[in-house]
Amino acid sequence: MLNSLLHSLPFMTDARVALVTDAFLPMVKAAVMVSIPLAIVSFICGMIIAVLVALVRVTPVKGFFHGLLYSLVKGYVSIIRGTPLLVQLVIVFYGLPALNIFIDPIPAAIIGFSLNIGAYGSEIVRAAITSVPKGQWEAGYSIGMSYMQTFRRIIAPQAIKVAIPPLSNTFIGLFKETSLASIVTVTEMFRVAQQMANMSYDFLPVYIEAAAIYWCFCFVLFLIQARIEKRLNCFAS
């Protein structure tokens, strides 16, 4: 049935149908085995960075070292948000060897993606924390809680509900951006598409197929996101 559908398209020849058919399973396998795990690991590492950076930025500055740390994380966020992700990946993989720091492709991609997610995610987490009314902090202090106790027991649960929707969008965006890992020779889905296209020198059908596969995976992620948000709304009500 699929072959009949492909043959019905005006620009699809027998050779293109064979190319698209042969490329499908390798691309899906690369997406499942490389792209998704790469996105998950990078997102987890990035969120650890994001939470730590956000906590530094929302905690009242006290003392020289805290002020220095605040300036450093603020500079980190500014640099990452002000430069393209592609440039960041290239610096990690191709630039660091100039300093005798050699990193394998997948760890280099994870580092690049994690640093990027850490900066953008920290702004989401920081905004979620500051969205909680100040009266919630005062309520915690009034019953004898410390700053961290108030944050952990009162502020964080409310901030999580605010942060999850935009963070879900960030993860979906990260999954699509894993295609940039092909620049640092990671054999993820888009690199497989490039390899299949290079063998035939017929790029259009393979790249359209790659786009369709990305869309299918993202559509599933959209459904998961909608379900999570629905559950959060139920809890909130």
Phi, psi and chi 1 to 4 in degrees:
 res  aa     phi    psi   chi1   chi2   chi3   chi4
   1 MET       -  -43.2 -178.8  177.8  178.6      -
   2 LEU   -64.3  -41.5  179.2   59.5      -      -
   3 ASN   -62.6  -38.2  -76.6  -16.5      -      -
   4 SER   -64.5  -40.9  -59.5      -      -      -
   5 LEU   -63.9  -43.0  177.5   61.9      -      -
   6 LEU   -64.9  -41.3  -68.6  174.2      -      -
   7 HIS   -65.7  -24.2  -83.4  104.2      -      -
   8 SER   -74.9  -17.2   66.5      -      -      -
   9 LEU   -74.1  137.2  -61.6  175.7      -      -
  10 PRO   -63.8  -30.5   20.8  -32.1      -      -
  11 PHE   -94.7    2.8   60.1   90.2      -      -
  12 MET   -95.5  113.7  -66.3  -61.7  -69.8      -
  13 THR   -93.2  175.1   62.4      -      -      -
  14 ASP   -59.9  -39.8  -70.7  -19.1      -      -
  15 ALA   -65.1  -39.9      -      -      -      -
  16 ARG   -69.8  -38.1  -77.6 -176.7  164.8 -179.9
  17 VAL   -62.5  -42.8  169.8      -      -      -
  18 ALA   -64.4  -39.4      -      -      -      -
  19 LEU   -64.7  -47.1  175.2   61.4      -      -
  20 VAL   -63.3  -40.9  168.1      -      -      -
  21 THR   -64.9  -43.7  -56.4      -      -      -
  22 ASP   -68.0  -30.6  -68.6  -19.5      -      -
  23 ALA   -81.6  -19.3      -      -      -      -
  24 PHE   -61.1  -57.7  179.2   74.6      -      -
  25 LEU   -63.4  -43.2  -74.3  179.6      -      -
  26 PRO   -59.4  -38.4  -27.0   36.1      -      -
  27 MET   -69.9  -43.4  -76.3 -163.9  -70.6      -
  28 VAL   -63.3  -41.1  171.1      -      -      -
  29 LYS   -61.6  -43.9 -178.0  178.3  178.6 -179.4
  30 ALA   -64.0  -36.6      -      -      -      -
  31 ALA   -64.7  -43.9      -      -      -      -
  32 VAL   -73.8  -40.4  173.4      -      -      -
  33 MET   -87.7  -24.0  -59.7  -61.3  -66.7      -
  34 VAL  -124.2  -56.0 -179.3      -      -      -
  35 SER   -61.8  -49.8  -63.2      -      -      -
  36 ILE   -66.9  -49.5  -68.9  178.1      -      -
  37 PRO   -58.1  -38.5  -25.7   35.3      -      -
  38 LEU   -62.0  -41.8  178.5   60.6      -      -
  39 ALA   -66.8  -42.4      -      -      -      -
  40 ILE   -65.1  -49.9  -68.1  173.8      -      -
  41 VAL   -62.6  -44.6  173.5      -      -      -
  42 SER   -63.8  -38.2  -60.8      -      -      -
  43 PHE   -67.4  -42.6 -173.5   76.4      -      -
  44 ILE   -62.6  -48.6  -68.1  172.7      -      -
  45 CYS   -62.5  -41.1  -65.4      -      -      -
  46 GLY   -63.5  -37.6      -      -      -      -
  47 MET   -71.5  -31.1  -73.9  -47.9  -57.0      -
  48 ILE   -62.1  -45.8  -67.1  173.1      -      -
  49 ILE   -62.0  -43.1  -63.3  172.5      -      -
  50 ALA   -61.3  -45.2      -      -      -      -
  51 VAL   -64.6  -43.5  171.3      -      -      -
  52 LEU   -63.9  -43.8  -66.2  176.1      -      -
  53 VAL   -65.0  -42.5  169.3      -      -      -
  54 ALA   -63.4  -40.7      -      -      -      -
  55 LEU   -63.5  -39.8  -72.1  176.9      -      -
  56 VAL   -62.2  -38.6  170.7      -      -      -
  57 ARG   -79.8  -25.3  -63.5 -166.8   66.3 -174.6
  58 VAL   -94.5  -16.0  -60.1      -      -      -
  59 THR   -77.1  131.4  -57.1      -      -      -
  60 PRO   -55.4  130.8  -25.4   34.2      -      -
  61 VAL   -69.3  125.3  177.1      -      -      -
  62 LYS  -137.3  115.6  -65.2  180.0  179.6  179.5
  63 GLY    93.0  164.1      -      -      -      -
  64 PHE   -65.7  -47.2  171.5   78.3      -      -
  65 PHE   -66.8  -37.2  -69.7  106.8      -      -
  66 HIS   -65.7  -41.0 -171.2 -176.8      -      -
  67 GLY   -63.2  -39.3      -      -      -      -
  68 LEU   -65.1  -44.0  177.7   61.5      -      -
  69 LEU   -62.9  -40.6 -178.5   60.2      -      -
  70 TYR   -60.7  -42.8  179.3   89.3      -      -
  71 SER   -65.9  -38.4  -62.3      -      -      -
  72 LEU   -65.6  -46.4  -70.9  174.3      -      -
  73 VAL   -70.2  -32.8  -61.3      -      -      -
  74 LYS   -65.9  -40.0 -169.7  174.1 -179.6  179.7
  75 GLY   -66.1  -39.4      -      -      -      -
  76 TYR   -59.8  -46.3  152.6   70.1      -      -
  77 VAL   -63.1  -41.8  171.7      -      -      -
  78 SER   -64.1  -43.2  176.8      -      -      -
  79 ILE   -66.6  -46.8  -69.0  171.2      -      -
  80 ILE   -65.7  -43.3  -65.1  -62.9      -      -
  81 ARG   -71.7  -20.2  -65.5 -179.0   67.8 -164.5
  82 GLY   -98.0    2.8      -      -      -      -
  83 THR  -128.8  149.6   55.8      -      -      -
  84 PRO   -67.6  145.8  -18.4   31.0      -      -
  85 LEU   -58.9  -38.6  174.7   56.3      -      -
  86 LEU   -58.6  -42.8  177.4   60.3      -      -
  87 VAL   -64.7  -40.4  174.1      -      -      -
  88 GLN   -61.9  -42.9  -63.0  161.6   18.8      -
  89 LEU   -64.9  -42.1  -70.3  171.0      -      -
  90 VAL   -64.2  -39.7  168.8      -      -      -
  91 ILE   -63.3  -44.9  -71.6  174.4      -      -
  92 VAL   -63.6  -44.4  172.0      -      -      -
  93 PHE   -87.9  -43.8 -173.0   70.8      -      -
  94 TYR  -100.2  -23.4  -65.3  104.6      -      -
  95 GLY   -87.2  -41.5      -      -      -      -
  96 LEU   -62.5  -30.9  -69.8 -177.5      -      -
  97 PRO   -56.0  -23.8  -31.3   38.4      -      -
  98 ALA   -64.5  -21.9      -      -      -      -
  99 LEU  -101.1   16.6  -57.0  176.1      -      -
 100 ASN    62.2   31.6  -69.5  -38.4      -      -
 101 ILE  -113.2  108.6  -59.1  174.4      -      -
 102 PHE  -111.0  124.8  -61.3   90.8      -      -
 103 ILE  -124.7  134.5  -53.9  174.4      -      -
 104 ASP   -64.5  159.4  -70.0  -25.7      -      -
 105 PRO   -55.3  -50.9  -28.9   35.8      -      -
 106 ILE   -66.4  -47.7  -70.3 -179.1      -      -
 107 PRO   -58.6  -37.1  -25.8   35.2      -      -
 108 ALA   -63.8  -41.7      -      -      -      -
 109 ALA   -64.5  -42.0      -      -      -      -
 110 ILE   -62.5  -43.3  -68.9  174.0      -      -
 111 ILE   -61.3  -47.9  -68.8  171.1      -      -
 112 GLY   -61.7  -47.6      -      -      -      -
 113 PHE   -66.0  -40.5  -71.2  134.1      -      -
 114 SER   -64.2  -43.7  -62.1      -      -      -
 115 LEU   -62.8  -38.9  -69.6  173.7      -      -
 116 ASN   -66.6  -48.7 -171.6  -90.2      -      -
 117 ILE   -64.0  -36.5  -69.1  -62.3      -      -
 118 GLY   -58.7  -41.3      -      -      -      -
 119 ALA   -70.7  -50.5      -      -      -      -
 120 TYR   -68.6  -39.9  -77.0   93.9      -      -
 121 GLY   -65.5  -32.9      -      -      -      -
 122 SER   -63.9  -35.0   69.2      -      -      -
 123 GLU   -68.3  -37.0  -69.8  -63.3  -77.7      -
 124 ILE   -66.2  -46.4  -65.1  173.4      -      -
 125 VAL   -64.5  -42.7  174.3      -      -      -
 126 ARG   -62.2  -43.2 -177.1  174.6   68.6   87.7
 127 ALA   -64.9  -37.1      -      -      -      -
 128 ALA   -66.0  -39.7      -      -      -      -
 129 ILE   -67.1  -45.1  -67.0  172.6      -      -
 130 THR   -71.9  -15.1   55.5      -      -      -
 131 SER   -74.5  -18.3   70.3      -      -      -
 132 VAL   -72.9  128.3  178.7      -      -      -
 133 PRO   -55.3  144.0  -24.0   33.3      -      -
 134 LYS   -61.5  -24.3  -68.4 -176.8  178.4 -180.0
 135 GLY   -61.9  -26.2      -      -      -      -
 136 GLN   -67.1  -39.0  -60.6  -68.9  -49.8      -
 137 TRP   -63.9  -45.3  -70.2   96.0      -      -
 138 GLU   -63.4  -35.0  -64.2  170.7   -4.1      -
 139 ALA   -64.0  -40.6      -      -      -      -
 140 GLY   -65.5  -43.1      -      -      -      -
 141 TYR   -64.9  -34.2  -62.9  149.8      -      -
 142 SER   -67.8  -23.0   67.3      -      -      -
 143 ILE  -102.5   16.0   58.7  176.2      -      -
 144 GLY    90.0   11.1      -      -      -      -
 145 MET   -77.7  148.8  -71.9 -173.9  179.9      -
 146 SER   -79.6  177.6   65.0      -      -      -
 147 TYR   -59.4  -49.4  178.7   87.9      -      -
 148 MET   -69.3  -36.1  -72.3  -51.9  -60.3      -
 149 GLN   -63.8  -42.0  -72.9  175.5  -32.4      -
 150 THR   -63.5  -42.4  -57.1      -      -      -
 151 PHE   -64.1  -47.2  175.0   79.2      -      -
 152 ARG   -68.8  -40.2 -172.8  174.8   66.4 -106.2
 153 ARG   -94.0  -27.2  -61.9  179.4 -177.0  179.4
 154 ILE  -114.8  -50.4  -61.4  176.7      -      -
 155 ILE   -77.0  -48.8  -54.3  -58.3      -      -
 156 ALA   -57.9  -46.6      -      -      -      -
 157 PRO   -59.3  -36.6  -25.8   36.2      -      -
 158 GLN   -73.4  -37.3  -61.5  179.1   65.2      -
 159 ALA   -68.0  -34.7      -      -      -      -
 160 ILE   -61.1  -41.7  -71.3  173.1      -      -
 161 LYS   -62.7  -34.3  -67.0  179.7 -179.1  178.9
 162 VAL   -75.7  -35.5  175.8      -      -      -
 163 ALA   -81.7  -27.1      -      -      -      -
 164 ILE   -60.6  -45.8  -78.5 -178.1      -      -
 165 PRO   -57.5  -51.2  -27.7   37.9      -      -
 166 PRO   -67.1  -31.3   19.8  -31.2      -      -
 167 LEU   -69.0  -32.2  -71.9  177.2      -      -
 168 SER   -63.3  -42.4  -61.1      -      -      -
 169 ASN   -62.8  -36.8  -72.1  -31.4      -      -
 170 THR   -63.8  -40.4  -60.3      -      -      -
 171 PHE   -65.6  -42.4  176.7   76.3      -      -
 172 ILE   -61.9  -41.9  -65.8  171.8      -      -
 173 GLY   -63.0  -37.8      -      -      -      -
 174 LEU   -64.5  -40.6  174.7   60.9      -      -
 175 PHE   -57.5  -42.6  170.4   70.4      -      -
 176 LYS   -68.0  -36.1  -67.9 -177.1  -69.8 -176.4
 177 GLU   -74.5  -11.0  -72.2  169.6   -8.4      -
 178 THR   -61.9  -17.0   56.1      -      -      -
 179 SER   -60.6  -26.1   60.3      -      -      -
 180 LEU   -69.3  -17.7  -65.8  175.7      -      -
 181 ALA   -64.0  -18.2      -      -      -      -
 182 SER   -61.7  -25.7   61.6      -      -      -
 183 ILE   -64.8  -32.2  -61.5  -63.4      -      -
 184 VAL  -101.9   27.1  -63.4      -      -      -
 185 THR    67.5   21.1   71.7      -      -      -
 186 VAL   -77.6  128.7  174.7      -      -      -
 187 THR   -84.6   68.5  -49.7      -      -      -
 188 GLU   -91.3 -168.5   43.8   69.4   58.1      -
 189 MET   -61.7  -44.6 -166.5 -177.4   86.1      -
 190 PHE   -69.2  -33.7 -173.3   67.3      -      -
 191 ARG   -66.0  -37.0 -174.1  166.7 -178.6   83.0
 192 VAL   -62.5  -41.4  171.6      -      -      -
 193 ALA   -61.0  -41.3      -      -      -      -
 194 GLN   -61.8  -43.7  -70.6  176.1  -44.3      -
 195 GLN   -63.7  -42.9  -67.8  170.1  -13.0      -
 196 MET   -65.4  -39.2  -61.8  -62.0  -65.9      -
 197 ALA   -69.7  -37.8      -      -      -      -
 198 ASN   -65.7  -30.1  -71.6  -22.7      -      -
 199 MET   -68.6  -29.3  -72.1 -169.4  -63.7      -
 200 SER  -108.0  -12.6   62.9      -      -      -
 201 TYR    58.1   26.9  -65.8   98.6      -      -
 202 ASP  -122.9   96.0 -166.9    1.0      -      -
 203 PHE   -88.1  -35.4  -60.2   93.9      -      -
 204 LEU   -57.6  -54.2  179.8   61.7      -      -
 205 PRO   -63.9  -36.2   20.8  -32.4      -      -
 206 VAL   -69.9  -41.2  177.8      -      -      -
 207 TYR   -70.3  -35.2  -72.6  165.1      -      -
 208 ILE   -64.6  -40.6  -69.3  177.0      -      -
 209 GLU   -63.7  -41.2 -177.3 -179.6   23.6      -
 210 ALA   -61.0  -43.2      -      -      -      -
 211 ALA   -61.2  -40.5      -      -      -      -
 212 ALA   -65.2  -38.4      -      -      -      -
 213 ILE   -67.9  -43.2  -65.9  172.9      -      -
 214 TYR   -57.2  -44.4  -86.5  114.9      -      -
 215 TRP   -62.6  -40.8  177.2   80.1      -      -
 216 CYS   -62.1  -46.0  -71.0      -      -      -
 217 PHE   -63.8  -42.8  -84.2   98.8      -      -
 218 CYS   -65.8  -35.0  -71.9      -      -      -
 219 PHE   -62.1  -41.0 -176.3   74.2      -      -
 220 VAL   -63.0  -42.0  173.5      -      -      -
 221 LEU   -64.9  -36.0  -67.3  174.9      -      -
 222 PHE   -61.5  -41.4  -69.7  144.5      -      -
 223 LEU   -64.3  -42.1  -65.5  177.8      -      -
 224 ILE   -63.5  -42.9  -64.9  173.0      -      -
 225 GLN   -60.1  -44.9  177.2 -171.2   14.0      -
 226 ALA   -61.9  -38.9      -      -      -      -
 227 ARG   -66.6  -41.6 -171.2  171.6 -177.0   84.3
 228 ILE   -63.0  -45.0  -68.0  173.6      -      -
 229 GLU   -64.3  -36.5  -68.8 -177.6   12.5      -
 230 LYS   -63.4  -42.4 -175.7  176.3 -179.8 -179.3
 231 ARG   -65.2  -39.6  -70.4  179.2   67.1   85.8
 232 LEU   -63.6  -40.4  -74.8  175.7      -      -
 233 ASN   -63.7  -36.4  -68.5  -26.1      -      -
 234 CYS   -65.5  -41.5  -70.5      -      -      -
 235 PHE   -66.7  -38.0  -70.9  141.8      -      -
 236 ALA   -67.1  -32.8      -      -      -      -
 237 SER   -84.7      -   58.2      -      -      -
